[in-house]
Amino acid sequence: MKNPAGIRAFGDRLRLLREERGWSQQELADYADVAKMTVHRIETAQFSATLDVLFSLTKALKIPLHELMTVPGTEEPS
């Protein structure tokens, strides 16, 4: 893994978005049509999500990809 801090931050972001909806990992997995273990591994930085999984997650969360990928505090200054 080349960017472990970024992968951890992304996992934290996914967990936050999931919890804001009051969903369990299983519920997100069901809505996104991925395995619960996939959600768990992303949230715990054990796995780097593929583009296919990212699209599934954004569809389930009903947000654009950039919103899922934007980790607060890591934006480039304007």
trRosetta pair geometry for C-beta under 8 A, 3 or more apart (Angstrom, degrees):
i j d omega theta_ij theta_ji phi_ij phi_ji
1 4 5.1 88 114 -75 124 79
1 7 6.0 -51 -170 -9 132 155
1 48 6.4 162 -121 -42 100 123
3 6 3.9 -8 148 33 118 120
3 7 6.0 133 98 -24 78 88
4 7 5.5 -55 -143 37 34 112
4 8 6.3 36 157 -20 67 103
4 45 6.7 75 -164 176 76 130
5 8 5.8 -52 -149 36 31 111
5 9 6.3 31 152 -18 64 107
6 9 5.6 -53 -144 38 32 112
6 10 6.2 35 154 -21 65 104
6 71 7.5 -168 -147 5 67 155
6 74 7.8 112 -116 -147 83 159
7 10 5.7 -51 -147 35 30 113
7 11 6.5 34 152 -20 62 104
7 45 4.8 110 121 -140 98 92
7 48 5.6 -74 -117 -93 123 87
8 11 5.7 -55 -151 35 32 113
8 12 6.4 33 151 -19 65 105
8 45 4.2 -14 -88 -77 65 148
9 12 5.6 -52 -149 36 33 113
9 13 6.4 38 150 -23 64 104
9 71 4.4 51 149 -157 116 157
9 74 6.5 84 158 -39 159 145
10 13 5.4 -52 -149 33 34 115
10 14 6.4 35 153 -19 66 102
10 42 7.3 -77 118 179 101 93
10 45 7.9 119 59 -96 84 84
10 49 7.6 -130 139 14 138 114
10 69 7.4 -18 -119 -132 107 52
10 71 6.2 -88 -78 -69 53 124
11 14 5.7 -51 -147 35 32 111
11 15 6.4 34 153 -19 64 105
11 42 5.4 178 -108 145 86 59
11 43 4.5 127 -171 -148 95 25
11 44 6.2 -152 -173 -4 151 13
11 45 4.8 -112 -6 -55 150 72
12 15 5.7 -54 -149 37 31 113
12 16 6.3 35 152 -22 65 105
12 43 7.6 104 -70 -156 29 69
12 71 7.5 74 70 -140 101 111
13 16 5.7 -53 -150 34 30 113
13 17 6.5 27 155 -15 64 106
13 68 7.1 123 129 -173 122 52
13 70 7.7 165 -145 84 149 45
13 71 5.0 -108 -57 -106 135 80
13 72 7.6 156 -102 6 102 79
14 17 5.9 -56 -148 38 31 109
14 18 6.2 31 154 -19 65 109
14 39 7.5 -158 147 -155 131 78
14 42 5.7 -2 54 125 166 118
14 43 5.6 -121 85 -88 113 80
14 57 6.9 -47 -130 -166 114 146
14 68 7.2 35 -90 -161 79 95
15 18 5.7 -58 -147 38 29 112
15 19 6.0 24 158 -15 67 111
15 43 4.6 96 -64 -141 102 114
16 19 5.9 -59 -142 41 26 106
16 20 6.3 35 156 -28 63 104
17 20 5.7 -47 -147 27 29 116
17 21 7.1 20 155 -10 58 105
17 61 5.6 9 153 -138 128 140
17 63 7.3 -88 -152 5 139 153
17 68 7.1 -42 -27 -116 169 74
18 21 6.1 -70 -165 39 32 105
18 23 5.0 -95 -172 70 79 105
18 25 7.1 33 172 -91 157 52
18 28 4.9 -44 -123 -62 117 143
18 39 7.6 98 -90 -168 156 125
18 43 7.8 -52 18 -88 145 132
18 61 7.7 -83 -78 -96 60 111
19 22 7.2 44 -172 -78 41 27
19 23 7.4 -114 -83 48 25 65
21 61 7.4 -140 -35 -130 147 77
23 27 4.0 -133 -161 87 95 127
23 28 5.0 110 130 -50 136 83
23 31 7.5 -54 -141 2 151 135
24 27 4.7 103 49 2 74 99
24 28 7.3 -141 92 0 43 83
25 28 5.9 -56 -152 39 34 109
25 29 6.1 37 151 -22 66 109
25 36 5.3 89 125 -159 101 89
25 39 4.5 166 -164 105 93 131
25 40 5.6 49 -169 -65 155 79
25 43 7.1 -104 -107 4 116 148
26 29 5.5 -54 -146 38 31 115
26 30 6.3 34 154 -21 65 104
26 36 4.9 -14 -97 -103 65 126
27 30 5.7 -53 -148 34 31 111
27 31 6.4 27 156 -15 65 106
28 31 5.8 -57 -146 40 32 108
28 32 5.9 13 160 -4 68 116
28 39 5.3 122 89 -119 117 149
28 57 7.5 20 176 -131 108 83
28 60 6.1 104 -160 136 66 145
28 61 7.7 13 -137 -67 101 88
29 32 6.1 -68 -140 50 24 100
29 33 8.0 148 165 -32 54 3
29 34 5.3 -103 -146 79 73 72
29 35 6.0 -37 -157 137 128 17
29 36 4.3 -102 -17 -82 167 55
29 38 6.7 130 -119 54 105 96
29 39 4.9 -110 -67 -14 94 130
30 33 7.4 22 -176 -73 29 42
31 60 3.7 112 121 -147 104 110
31 61 8.0 112 114 -50 135 47
32 39 7.6 132 45 -73 140 110
32 53 7.6 50 160 -162 129 67
32 56 4.2 91 -176 144 90 98
32 57 5.1 6 -120 -88 141 48
32 59 6.9 128 -122 67 68 90
32 60 3.8 -67 -70 -30 76 146
32 61 8.0 11 -75 -23 108 77
33 56 5.9 -113 57 -153 85 126
33 60 7.9 -170 6 -68 68 117
34 38 4.5 -84 155 66 116 147
34 39 6.6 130 95 -43 116 85
34 53 5.8 66 -100 -133 148 94
34 56 5.6 121 -39 115 111 149
34 57 7.6 -20 3 -63 142 80
35 38 4.5 108 63 -8 81 100
35 39 7.6 -150 99 1 52 79
36 39 5.7 -53 -158 36 41 110
36 40 6.3 41 146 -19 70 107
37 40 5.4 -53 -144 40 36 115
37 41 6.0 36 157 -20 68 106
38 41 5.9 -56 -144 37 27 108
38 42 6.4 26 156 -18 63 105
38 47 6.8 -105 -148 97 58 160
38 49 7.8 84 176 -109 100 88
38 53 6.4 -140 173 -135 134 136
39 42 5.9 -57 -149 36 29 109
39 43 6.2 22 157 -14 66 111
40 43 6.0 -62 -146 41 27 106
40 44 6.1 1 164 3 65 115
40 46 7.8 -3 121 37 75 125
41 44 6.2 -67 -136 51 26 95
41 46 4.2 -89 -152 73 80 104
41 47 3.5 47 136 1 117 125
42 45 7.8 27 180 -74 29 31
42 46 7.9 -76 -49 49 19 70
42 47 5.5 -62 -69 75 56 100
42 48 8.0 93 -116 -121 76 15
42 49 5.2 28 -110 -57 124 106
42 53 7.6 -169 -69 141 140 138
49 53 4.4 -125 -164 87 97 124
49 54 5.2 119 128 -58 126 82
49 57 7.3 -24 -158 -10 156 140
50 53 4.8 96 53 8 77 99
50 54 7.0 -134 98 -6 41 88
51 54 5.4 -51 -146 35 35 116
51 55 6.5 36 155 -19 66 101
52 55 6.0 -54 -153 34 29 109
52 56 6.6 29 149 -18 62 106
53 56 5.5 -53 -149 37 36 114
53 57 6.3 38 153 -21 67 104
54 57 5.7 -54 -148 35 31 111
54 58 6.4 27 156 -16 65 106
54 65 6.4 57 149 -134 112 103
54 68 6.7 159 -162 104 89 146
54 69 7.8 28 -156 -65 130 99
55 58 5.9 -55 -145 38 31 108
55 59 6.3 34 155 -20 64 106
55 65 7.2 -28 -94 -87 60 113
56 59 5.8 -55 -150 35 30 112
56 60 6.4 28 154 -17 64 108
57 60 5.7 -57 -148 38 31 110
57 61 6.0 16 159 -6 68 113
57 68 6.2 113 110 -135 115 153
58 61 5.8 -60 -136 49 30 102
58 62 7.9 140 165 -46 55 6
58 63 5.6 -104 -150 74 78 70
58 64 6.6 2 -165 -180 129 14
58 65 5.1 -54 -78 -81 161 59
58 67 7.7 122 -129 59 104 94
58 68 5.2 -105 -86 -22 94 141
59 62 7.3 21 -179 -75 30 47
61 68 6.8 125 60 -84 150 110
63 67 4.3 -101 167 78 118 136
63 68 5.9 136 95 -48 120 86
64 67 5.1 99 62 1 75 102
64 68 7.6 -145 100 -1 43 86
65 68 5.8 -59 -155 37 38 110
65 69 6.1 25 154 -12 72 114
66 69 5.6 -63 -141 46 33 107
66 70 6.0 39 158 -33 69 106
67 70 5.9 -47 -139 24 29 112
70 74 7.8 -178 -168 65 54 97
70 75 6.8 16 -155 -77 99 99
71 74 4.5 29 80 22 98 130
72 75 7.8 -25 -140 -18 34 99
